[in-house]
Protein backbone atom coordinates (compact mmCIF):
# COMPACT_ATOMS: atom_id res chain seq x y z
CA UNK A 1 0.00 0.00 0.00
CA UNK A 2 2.80 2.44 0.90
CA UNK A 3 4.49 1.68 -2.43
CA UNK A 4 1.32 2.58 -4.34
CA UNK A 5 0.91 5.81 -2.36
CA UNK A 6 4.48 6.93 -3.09
CA UNK A 7 4.20 6.11 -6.78
CA UNK A 8 0.99 8.13 -6.93
CA UNK A 9 2.67 11.04 -5.14
CA UNK A 10 5.59 11.04 -7.57
CA UNK A 11 3.30 10.93 -10.61
CA UNK A 12 1.47 14.00 -9.31
CA UNK A 13 4.52 15.98 -8.18
CA UNK A 14 6.76 15.19 -11.17
CA UNK A 15 4.06 15.10 -13.84
CA UNK A 16 4.91 11.48 -14.69
CA UNK A 17 2.69 8.83 -16.20
CA UNK A 18 5.00 5.94 -15.35
CA UNK A 19 6.69 5.39 -11.98
CA UNK A 20 8.17 2.09 -10.81
CA UNK A 21 10.37 1.32 -7.83
CA UNK A 22 13.62 -0.57 -8.29
CA UNK A 23 16.47 -1.85 -6.18
CA UNK A 24 16.40 -2.07 -2.42
CA UNK A 25 15.19 0.61 -0.08
CA UNK A 26 17.99 2.35 1.76
CA UNK A 27 18.62 5.08 4.26
CA UNK A 28 20.50 5.89 7.42
CA UNK A 29 19.69 6.52 11.06
CA UNK A 30 17.44 9.50 10.28
CA UNK A 31 15.55 8.85 7.03
CA UNK A 32 14.69 5.96 4.72
CA UNK A 33 14.81 5.98 0.93
CA UNK A 34 13.81 4.27 -2.30
CA UNK A 35 14.73 4.62 -5.98
CA UNK A 36 12.19 4.85 -8.80
CA UNK A 37 12.18 4.77 -12.59
CA UNK A 38 10.15 7.60 -14.12
CA UNK A 39 9.27 8.46 -17.70
CA UNK A 40 10.30 12.13 -17.66
CA UNK A 41 12.89 12.46 -14.84
CA UNK A 42 14.71 9.21 -15.41
CA UNK A 43 15.85 7.53 -12.20
CA UNK A 44 15.05 9.40 -8.99
CA UNK A 45 15.80 8.72 -5.34
CA UNK A 46 13.25 9.61 -2.69
CA UNK A 47 14.26 10.30 0.92
CA UNK A 48 11.37 9.78 3.32
CA UNK A 49 10.94 11.01 6.88
CA UNK A 50 7.67 10.90 8.81
CA UNK A 51 8.67 13.25 11.64
CA UNK A 52 7.14 16.72 11.98
CA UNK A 53 10.48 18.48 11.40
CA UNK A 54 11.15 16.67 8.11
CA UNK A 55 10.13 19.59 5.89
CA UNK A 56 12.63 21.93 7.57
CA UNK A 57 15.36 19.29 7.35
CA UNK A 58 14.77 18.49 3.67
CA UNK A 59 14.37 22.15 2.63
CA UNK A 60 17.79 22.79 4.14
CA UNK A 61 19.30 19.77 2.41
CA UNK A 62 17.92 20.90 -0.93
CA UNK A 63 19.41 24.38 -0.44
CA UNK A 64 22.76 22.87 0.52
CA UNK A 65 22.88 20.57 -2.49
CA UNK A 66 22.08 23.46 -4.82
CA UNK A 67 24.80 25.62 -3.24
CA UNK A 68 27.37 22.84 -3.76
CA UNK A 69 26.23 22.30 -7.35
CA UNK A 70 26.69 26.03 -8.03
CA UNK A 71 30.42 25.74 -7.27
CA UNK A 72 30.94 23.31 -10.16
CA UNK A 73 33.35 21.25 -8.06
CA UNK A 74 32.50 17.99 -6.28
CA UNK A 75 29.39 16.16 -7.49
CA UNK A 76 26.22 15.80 -5.45
CA UNK A 77 22.81 14.39 -6.43
CA UNK A 78 20.67 17.05 -8.11
CA UNK A 79 17.64 17.81 -5.90
CA UNK A 80 14.24 18.31 -7.52
CA UNK A 81 11.74 19.22 -4.83
CA UNK A 82 10.53 18.73 -1.26
CA UNK A 83 6.95 17.56 -0.80
CA UNK A 84 4.84 17.26 2.33
CA UNK A 85 3.87 13.63 2.94
CA UNK A 86 1.63 12.67 5.84
CA UNK A 87 3.06 14.13 9.03
CA UNK A 88 6.50 14.39 7.43
CA UNK A 89 8.01 15.08 4.04
CA UNK A 90 9.97 13.57 1.16
CA UNK A 91 12.95 14.91 -0.79
CA UNK A 92 13.00 13.91 -4.45
CA UNK A 93 16.42 13.96 -6.09
CA UNK A 94 18.49 12.47 -8.86
CA UNK A 95 19.32 8.78 -8.42
CA UNK A 96 23.06 8.12 -8.53
CA UNK A 97 24.81 4.76 -8.68
CA UNK A 98 27.14 4.34 -5.71
CA UNK A 99 29.97 1.84 -5.69
CA UNK A 100 32.12 2.99 -2.79
CA UNK A 101 34.75 5.73 -2.76
CA UNK A 102 37.70 3.40 -3.43
CA UNK A 103 40.25 4.88 -5.81
CA UNK A 104 38.39 8.19 -5.95
CA UNK A 105 39.60 9.33 -2.50
CA UNK A 106 42.38 11.56 -3.86
CA UNK A 107 40.06 13.16 -6.40
CA UNK A 108 37.55 13.85 -3.63
CA UNK A 109 40.26 15.59 -1.61
CA UNK A 110 41.13 17.77 -4.60
CA UNK A 111 37.52 18.66 -5.41
CA UNK A 112 36.63 19.34 -1.78
CA UNK A 113 39.53 21.79 -1.55
CA UNK A 114 38.30 23.51 -4.72
CA UNK A 115 34.80 23.73 -3.23
CA UNK A 116 36.26 25.29 -0.07
CA UNK A 117 38.21 27.82 -2.16
CA UNK A 118 35.28 28.73 -4.42
CA UNK A 119 33.80 31.51 -2.27
CA UNK A 120 37.18 33.15 -1.73
CA UNK A 121 37.75 33.11 -5.49
CA UNK A 122 34.35 34.76 -5.97
CA UNK A 123 35.47 37.44 -3.54
CA UNK A 124 38.53 38.17 -5.61
CA UNK A 125 36.45 38.39 -8.79
CA UNK A 126 33.75 40.52 -7.20
CA UNK A 127 35.82 42.68 -4.87
CA UNK A 128 33.45 45.60 -5.27
CA UNK A 129 30.61 43.46 -3.86
CA UNK A 130 32.59 41.99 -0.97
CA UNK A 131 30.27 43.52 1.62
CA UNK A 132 27.22 41.76 0.18
CA UNK A 133 25.91 38.65 1.91
CA UNK A 134 24.37 36.36 -0.68
CA UNK A 135 23.27 32.77 -0.79
CA UNK A 136 26.42 31.85 -2.69
CA UNK A 137 24.50 30.41 -5.63
CA UNK A 138 24.34 33.69 -7.53
CA UNK A 139 28.07 34.31 -7.95
CA UNK A 140 28.12 36.88 -5.12
CA UNK A 141 30.81 36.58 -2.48
CA UNK A 142 29.50 35.53 0.94
CA UNK A 143 31.34 37.68 3.46
CA UNK A 144 29.96 36.22 6.70
CA UNK A 145 29.71 32.86 8.43
CA UNK A 146 26.33 31.14 8.38
CA UNK A 147 23.76 30.25 5.74
CA UNK A 148 20.70 31.85 4.23
CA UNK A 149 18.37 29.13 5.54
CA UNK A 150 18.23 26.53 8.28
CA UNK A 151 20.12 23.30 7.66
CA UNK A 152 20.20 20.25 9.91
CA UNK A 153 23.00 17.98 11.07
CA UNK A 154 21.05 14.78 11.56
CA UNK A 155 17.60 15.96 12.60
CA UNK A 156 18.86 18.85 14.78
CA UNK A 157 18.50 22.31 13.15
CA UNK A 158 21.80 24.20 13.10
CA UNK A 159 22.36 27.77 14.26
CA UNK A 160 23.07 29.44 10.90
CA UNK A 161 22.53 33.10 11.82
CA UNK A 162 25.08 35.27 10.00
CA UNK A 163 28.16 36.27 12.02
CA UNK A 164 31.18 38.38 11.06
CA UNK A 165 33.48 36.37 13.31
CA UNK A 166 34.10 32.63 12.95
CA UNK A 167 34.98 32.05 16.62
CA UNK A 168 31.68 33.64 17.68
CA UNK A 169 29.78 31.57 15.12
CA UNK A 170 31.38 28.29 16.12
CA UNK A 171 31.01 28.96 19.84
CA UNK A 172 27.26 29.32 19.26
CA UNK A 173 27.21 25.94 17.49
CA UNK A 174 28.88 24.23 20.45
CA UNK A 175 26.73 26.10 22.95
CA UNK A 176 23.58 24.95 21.17
CA UNK A 177 24.65 21.31 21.61
CA UNK A 178 25.34 21.83 25.33
CA UNK A 179 21.99 23.58 25.75
CA UNK A 180 20.22 20.62 24.15
CA UNK A 181 21.97 18.25 26.56
CA UNK A 182 20.93 20.46 29.46
CA UNK A 183 17.30 20.30 28.37
CA UNK A 184 17.41 16.51 28.59
CA UNK A 185 19.29 15.94 31.83
CA UNK A 186 22.38 18.13 31.90
CA UNK A 187 25.94 17.09 32.58
CA UNK A 188 27.80 19.01 35.24
CA UNK A 189 31.27 18.00 34.05
CA UNK A 190 30.50 18.91 30.44
CA UNK A 191 29.19 22.32 31.49
CA UNK A 192 32.23 23.03 33.65
CA UNK A 193 34.58 22.04 30.84
CA UNK A 194 32.67 24.20 28.38
CA UNK A 195 32.97 27.21 30.69
CA UNK A 196 36.75 26.84 30.49
CA UNK A 197 36.93 25.86 26.84
CA UNK A 198 35.00 28.82 25.49
CA UNK A 199 37.58 31.16 27.04
CA UNK A 200 40.35 29.33 25.17
CA UNK A 201 38.68 29.36 21.75
CA UNK A 202 40.18 32.67 20.50
CA UNK A 203 43.77 31.55 21.09
CA UNK A 204 43.24 28.47 18.89
CA UNK A 205 42.69 30.78 15.92
CA UNK A 206 45.38 33.39 16.55
CA UNK A 207 47.20 34.43 13.39
CA UNK A 208 44.63 32.89 11.04
CA UNK A 209 42.80 34.85 8.36
CA UNK A 210 39.65 32.79 8.06
CA UNK A 211 37.50 33.36 4.98
CA UNK A 212 33.99 31.86 4.78
CA UNK A 213 34.08 28.61 2.81
CA UNK A 214 31.09 26.62 1.61
CA UNK A 215 31.05 23.45 3.70
CA UNK A 216 29.39 20.07 3.34
CA UNK A 217 29.01 20.13 7.11
CA UNK A 218 28.73 16.38 7.78
CA UNK A 219 31.41 14.83 5.59
CA UNK A 220 32.16 11.45 7.13
CA UNK A 221 32.95 8.40 5.01
CA UNK A 222 29.30 7.27 5.03
CA UNK A 223 28.32 10.44 3.15
CA UNK A 224 30.77 9.94 0.28
CA UNK A 225 30.86 7.44 -2.54
CA UNK A 226 32.02 7.06 -6.12
CA UNK A 227 31.23 5.51 -9.47
CA UNK A 228 32.56 5.62 -13.03
CA UNK A 229 32.06 9.40 -13.06
CA UNK A 230 34.23 10.00 -10.01
CA UNK A 231 33.56 10.88 -6.35
CA UNK A 232 30.18 11.93 -5.01
CA UNK A 233 29.07 13.41 -1.69
CA UNK A 234 25.55 13.61 -0.26
CA UNK A 235 23.46 14.28 2.88
CA UNK A 236 24.98 17.73 3.50
CA UNK A 237 24.49 19.98 6.54
CA UNK A 238 25.70 23.03 4.67
CA UNK A 239 26.81 26.45 5.87
CA UNK A 240 29.70 28.88 5.32
CA UNK A 241 32.51 28.36 7.80
CA UNK A 242 36.20 27.63 8.31
CA UNK A 243 37.36 25.17 5.67
CA UNK A 244 39.04 23.00 8.32
CA UNK A 245 35.64 22.23 9.85
CA UNK A 246 34.87 19.64 7.14
CA UNK A 247 38.10 17.83 7.96
CA UNK A 248 37.04 17.29 11.57
CA UNK A 249 34.39 14.65 11.01
CA UNK A 250 36.31 13.43 7.94
CA UNK A 251 38.76 11.92 10.42
CA UNK A 252 36.04 10.15 12.44
CA UNK A 253 34.21 6.86 11.87
CA UNK A 254 36.72 5.34 9.47
CA UNK A 255 38.06 8.42 7.68
CA UNK A 256 39.18 8.78 4.08
CA UNK A 257 42.82 7.69 3.96
CA UNK A 258 46.09 9.46 3.26
CA UNK A 259 45.53 10.08 -0.47
CA UNK A 260 42.46 12.20 0.32
CA UNK A 261 44.40 14.44 2.72
CA UNK A 262 47.48 14.69 0.48
CA UNK A 263 45.38 15.90 -2.43
CA UNK A 264 43.43 18.31 -0.23
CA UNK A 265 46.48 19.85 1.42
CA UNK A 266 48.29 20.23 -1.88
CA UNK A 267 45.73 22.96 -2.59
CA UNK A 268 45.06 24.16 0.97
CA UNK A 269 48.17 23.56 3.13
CA UNK A 270 47.85 22.87 6.85
CA UNK A 271 48.23 25.88 9.11
CA UNK A 272 49.77 25.93 12.60
CA UNK A 273 47.44 24.43 15.20
CA UNK A 274 45.55 22.31 12.65
CA UNK A 275 45.50 19.14 14.76
CA UNK A 276 44.12 20.87 17.85
CA UNK A 277 41.43 22.62 15.81
CA UNK A 278 40.55 19.30 14.21
CA UNK A 279 39.80 17.98 17.71
CA UNK A 280 37.72 21.08 18.36
CA UNK A 281 35.67 20.45 15.23
CA UNK A 282 35.23 16.79 16.08
CA UNK A 283 33.81 17.92 19.43
CA UNK A 284 30.73 19.34 17.71
CA UNK A 285 29.99 16.01 16.06
CA UNK A 286 30.52 13.98 19.22
CA UNK A 287 28.16 16.32 21.10
CA UNK A 288 25.71 16.10 18.22
CA UNK A 289 25.85 12.30 18.33
CA UNK A 290 25.39 12.44 22.12
CA UNK A 291 22.21 14.44 21.56
CA UNK A 292 21.00 12.12 18.80
CA UNK A 293 21.95 8.69 20.11
CA UNK A 294 22.62 8.98 23.81
CA UNK A 295 25.40 8.87 26.38
CA UNK A 296 27.51 6.36 24.44
CA UNK A 297 29.20 9.45 22.99
CA UNK A 298 29.70 11.19 26.33
CA UNK A 299 33.14 9.73 26.96
CA UNK A 300 34.59 10.97 23.66
CA UNK A 301 33.02 14.40 24.15
CA UNK A 302 34.43 14.78 27.66
CA UNK A 303 37.84 13.46 26.62
CA UNK A 304 38.20 16.02 23.83
CA UNK A 305 37.10 18.88 26.06
CA UNK A 306 39.63 17.88 28.72
CA UNK A 307 42.41 17.72 26.12
CA UNK A 308 41.52 21.13 24.72
CA UNK A 309 41.41 22.97 28.05
CA UNK A 310 44.86 21.77 29.14
Secondary structure, 3 states (H helix, E strand, C coil): CHHHHHHHHHHHHHCCCCEEEEEEEEECCCCEEEEEEECCCCEEEEEEECCCCHHHHHHHHHHHHHHHHHHCCCECCCEEEEEEECCEEEEEEECCCCCCCHHHHHHHHHHHHHHHHHHHHHHHHCHHHCCCCCCCCCCCCCCCEECCCCCEECCEECCCCCECCHHHHHHHHHHHHHHHHHHHCCCHHHHHHHHHHHHHCHHHHCCCCCCCEEECCCCCHHHEEEECCEEEECCCCCEEECCCHHHHHHCCCCCCCHHHHHHHHHHCCCCCCHHHHHHHHHHHHHHHHHHHHCHHHHHHHHHHHHHHHC
